[in-house]
Amino acid sequence: MSPFRAHLPAMLRLAVHAWPAKETAVLAGWLWRTSGGGSKRANSVSTLSFTSDDPYATIEAVERRYRDLARPVRFQVEEISEPPGLAERLLARGYAPE
């Protein structure tokens, strides 16, 4: 493993918190963010931590929050996203990588 890959989790977590969104909420460990405007990063969910045993319920909670704001639903999925298999779960729900 390269030295870079060993530090990837810490670097991603630092990046998420270095540029905070206008409004945030923690949903089962995921960081839900919204800032208005067109920033995809500031209007997406960071999925680096997950504390629930029901990812589908949390995905639905995320969808409701963005729907209530009339905003697109975006998940920021990384190699280390939690829970494992999140990308596949989102694909099965009709999400596509951007």
C-alpha positions in Angstrom: 0.0 0.0 0.0 1.3 3.4 -0.9 1.8 6.0 1.9 -0.9 8.1 0.3 -3.5 5.3 0.5 -2.7 4.8 4.1 -3.6 8.4 4.9 -6.6 8.5 2.6 -9.3 8.1 5.3 -7.8 10.9 7.5 -7.4 13.2 4.5 -11.0 12.7 3.3 -12.3 13.4 6.8 -10.2 16.5 7.1 -11.5 17.7 3.7 -15.1 17.2 4.7 -14.7 19.4 7.7 -12.3 22.0 6.2 -15.0 23.5 4.0 -18.3 23.4 6.0 -21.7 23.8 4.4 -24.2 26.5 5.5 -26.4 23.9 7.1 -25.5 20.4 8.3 -27.0 17.5 10.2 -25.7 14.1 11.2 -27.9 11.3 10.0 -26.8 7.9 11.4 -23.2 9.1 11.2 -23.4 10.5 7.6 -23.0 14.3 7.3 -25.9 15.8 5.4 -25.0 19.2 4.0 -26.8 22.0 2.1 -25.7 25.5 1.2 -27.9 26.5 -1.7 -26.1 27.5 -4.9 -24.6 25.0 -7.3 -21.9 23.4 -5.2 -22.3 19.6 -5.4 -20.0 19.1 -2.5 -21.8 21.5 -0.2 -25.2 20.0 -1.3 -24.4 16.3 -0.7 -24.1 13.7 2.0 -20.7 12.7 3.1 -20.8 8.9 3.8 -17.5 8.4 5.6 -19.1 7.1 8.9 -22.2 5.1 9.5 -23.7 4.3 12.9 -27.0 2.5 12.0 -27.8 -1.0 11.0 -30.4 0.2 8.4 -28.9 2.0 5.5 -32.1 2.1 3.5 -33.9 4.0 6.3 -31.1 6.5 6.4 -31.1 6.9 2.6 -34.8 7.6 2.8 -34.2 10.2 5.5 -31.6 11.9 3.3 -34.0 11.9 0.3 -36.8 13.4 2.4 -34.5 16.3 3.6 -33.4 17.2 0.1 -36.9 16.7 -1.3 -38.3 19.1 1.3 -35.8 21.7 0.1 -36.6 20.9 -3.6 -32.9 20.0 -4.1 -31.3 17.1 -5.9 -30.2 14.2 -3.7 -26.5 13.6 -3.9 -24.3 11.1 -2.0 -20.6 11.6 -1.9 -19.4 8.0 -2.1 -15.7 7.2 -1.5 -13.7 4.0 -1.4 -14.0 4.1 2.4 -17.7 5.0 2.5 -19.8 3.2 5.1 -21.6 0.9 5.2 -19.8 -1.4 2.8 -21.7 -1.9 -0.4 -23.2 1.6 -0.3 -22.4 2.3 -4.0 -24.3 -0.8 -5.0 -27.3 0.0 -2.8 -27.5 3.5 -4.4 -27.2 2.1 -7.9 -30.0 -0.3 -7.2 -32.2 2.7 -6.2 -31.5 4.4 -9.5 -28.6 6.7 -8.6 -25.8 7.1 -11.1 -22.2 8.2 -10.5 -21.4 11.8 -11.5 
